[in-house]
């Protein structure tokens, strides 16, 4: 990750984001282990170089129905060229189609006609959970051949949404993705990991609110108090991946996955007292903030 500071021709706002990435990189590696002996493995960084993704991995594999509002053009940037993908694992596609249409694995499904042409549409990924779906599918295939091995994954990279720009929203921003895959995991483990993570960032004033996500149950939104705004600000989403997502991939019934997707910019705004996200990322970025904020040197000898 250090090489990005030197090898990439980053704009000034990109440099400020890389500084924060370095801090979060080491914080994630330092998260206390969940109270489970089999989770002694380290977090592995997921590959994030796939900005263009298919609707299948971004939505369908996550048990998100094709009529969901997030899949509309007013929320998602769809590509004109190339507009579709034809490279999908056909046997897995068929299992995903079945669980959407008629259910399975204890679920009734959504009871609608699932369309392959919708799943083939290319888009700019709306969340890094699309990367998680690919990584979990790969892990499930390895599990079939070699047996199950617990894993912990993370990533930090850009996502894109067709949103109106204001002081807390951008059409292009950064997401911190993390997941732990093992047996015996509960919502309590997830809350403990998130509390420990943000405590290391200096943010202990958190609230968790029950939420709905198509691909997690139970689900929680994460809020932190922003002194500048004088209100609680949502900084992330989290939950336990549903059986309708995991079991079509090929995981055993007793495997659980806790996962979280966090904003990079909003915690940074809270930590630095910034009240407009456009002052942190974009052409309005304050270069003095970069000059005055020392580079995190945790772990650098």
N, C-alpha and C positions, 0 to 999 in steps of 0.2 A: 504493500500500500504506500510505503514511502516513495517508491519509484514514480508514483503519479505526480509528485511535487516537481520532479525534474524532467521526466520523459514526455509528459503531456503538455500541450500548449494551453494551459487552463486560463480562463478569464479570471479577473480578480474575485468575482463572486464565487467561482469554482474553487479558488484557493481557500477561501474562508470555510467553505463546506468541507474540503478535505481535512482541514485542521480539526473540525468537529468529528469527522469520520475516524481520525486517528484516536481521538479520545474514546469514542464509543467502541472502536475495535478492541481496545484493551479492557474496557469495562465489561464487554460481553464475554471475553475470554476469562475474566475474573469473577463471573457470577458464581455465587456459592452453589455447590452441587445440591440438587434435589435430594431429599433424604431417602436415597435408594442406592444401594451399593453398586448396582449394575450401571449407574450413571456416572461412573468415574471417568468416562471418556471426555475428551475436550470438544468444544464446539468447532465444527468444520464450516468454512466459508463456502457458500453456494455460488456457482457461476452466475453472474448477473449481466452478461453481455448481450442478452436477447431482448432488446427494446421492443422489437416487433414480435408479437405473439399471436397465436391462433385463438379464436374464441373458445375452442375446445379446452385448452389448458388454462385459459384465463377465467372461464366461467363453467363450462359443462362438467369438467372433471371435478369441480368443487361442489357439485350438486346444486348449482345455481340455475333455476329454470330459465328457459329461453324467452319467456315473456316478462322477465324481471326488469324493472325500470332502469337499472344500472346498465343494461345492454342496449339502451336507446342511443341514438346518435347525439342527443343533446347532453349525454353524460360521458360518452366514449368517442375517441378518435379512431374511426375506421379507415383503413388504407384503400386507395383506389388502385394502386399498382405496387406489388401484386396484391390482388384483392382477396385471394383465397390460398389455403394450403391444402396439399394432398398427401402430406406425410404424417399420418397418424397410425398408431397401432390398432389394427382393425378388430382384433378380438377384444381388446379393452374398450374400444369405441362401442362395440355391441353391448357390453355389460353396462356401460354408462347409459346408453339409450334405454336399456331395459329398466334400470332402477329409476330413471326419470319418468318413464311412461307408466309402469305398473308396480314399481317398488321392489321390495326384497330386503333381506337382512333386518327384518322386523319393521320395515317401513311400507307405507301405502304408495309412496311415490307422489308424483304430481298429476297423474291421470290426464296427460295431454299427448298430442302427436309430436314427438321429438324429430327435428329436421336436421339432417346432416349438413345441408347448405348453410345453416346458421352457425354450426360448429366450425365450419371451414373458414369463416370470415377472419381476415387478418386485422389486427388492431395494434395501437400502441398500448402496451400493458397498463392496466389501471391499478394494479397492485403487484407487489413482489410475491404474493401468494401463488401466482402463476408459476414461479420458480419452485416454490415448495411442492406444488402438485407434481411437477416433473421429477423432483428429487425423491419424493415419497414413492412414486410409481417405480422408479429405478430400484429403490431399496426393497420394495415388495417383490420385484422379480429376482433380486439377489436372495431374498428370504426363501423363495420357492426352491432354489438350487442349493443353498448353503446353510439354511436355518436362519432364524431371526437374530439380529445383532442390534442392541439399542444404539440410537444415534441422536446427536444434537447438532442442529444446523443454524446458521445465521447468514444474513446478507444486509448490505447497506447500498442502496442505489436509487436511481430515478424512476418515477412512475408518472403517468400522464392522465389527466382527466379534463373533460370539456366543461370547466367550471367558470363562472364569472369571477374575475379577479377583484379581491377586496383586501382589507388589511390582515385577514387571517387565511385567505385562500389564494392559491396559484393554480394555473393549469399544468404546471410542471413542478414537481417537488420531490423530496427524498423520503424513502421509507426504510425503517429498520425492521427487518423480518427475523423472527426466531421461532424455532420449534424444538421440542423434545419428544422423541418417540421411544416408548418403552411399555412394559407391562406394569399395571398397578398405579398408574398416574391418576390424580384427582384434580378437582378445581382448586383445592387447597395448595397443591404443588404450584399451580400456575400463579396464584396470588402471591405466594412466597417468592417466586422467581422475580415477578414484576416489582414487588416492594423492595427487594434487595438491589435490583438493577437501578431503580430511580434513586434509592438512598445513596448509592455510590456516585450519582450525578449531583447530589445535594438537594434532591427533591423528595421530601418525606411527607408533604401535605397532599395526599392522594385520596381519591374516591373511586369506587368501582360501582358501575351501574349496570343492572341486567339489560341485555340487548338482544336483538334478533339478527343472526347471520344465517344465510342458507346452508353454509357448510360447517358451522360450529353449533354445538348444543351441549352444555350451557354456553352462553356468550356474555362477555362483559365489555363495556366501554370504560376507558380509563381517563380520569379527569385530574388536572392539577390546578391549583389556584394561581392566577396571574394577578400580581399586585397592580400592574399598570392598568389592566382592564377592570380590576375590581370585581372579578367574577371567575367562576370555574371554567376552564377551557379543556375541551377534549383533546387528548394527546395520543390516543391510540385505541385499538380494538383487540380483542383477544377471545379465546375460547378453546373448547375441545373439539377436534374434528369429528364429524359425524360418521357412524358406520356406513352410511350410504356413499360416503366419499372413500373411506379406507378399504372396505372389504371388496368392492369391485376391482381395486388395484391388486388384490391378492394377499392382503395381510390376514393373519389369524384373528379370530374373533376377540381374543383377549388383549390385543395390542391397542394401546391408547396413544394419542398425540395431543399434547398441549401446545398452543401456538399463539403468537402475538404479532401484530403489525403496528408499529409506532411511527409517528411523525418525527422527522429529524429537526425540522425548522421550528415547530412549536415549543418543544422543550428548550431549544436554544434561545427563543424569544423570552421565555420565562426566566432562564438563568441569567441572561444579559439585560433584562429589563427593556426589551425591544417591543414596541406596541404596533408595528406595521411590518408584516412579513416581507414586503417589497424593499425594506431597508436592509434586509439580511441576504436576500437572493434576488439578483436582477441588476439592472443598470443603475438603480438608486443605492446600491450597497455603499456603506460608509467605510472607506479605506482606513480611516483612523481606528476603527474598531479592530481591524486586522492587525494594524501596527502595534496597538496597545495590548492585544491579547497574546500572551506567550504561547508558543507551540507546546502541546502536551508531549512530555518526554517520558511517560510511564513505560518502563520496560526497555528503553534505549540506553545502551551502555556506551 
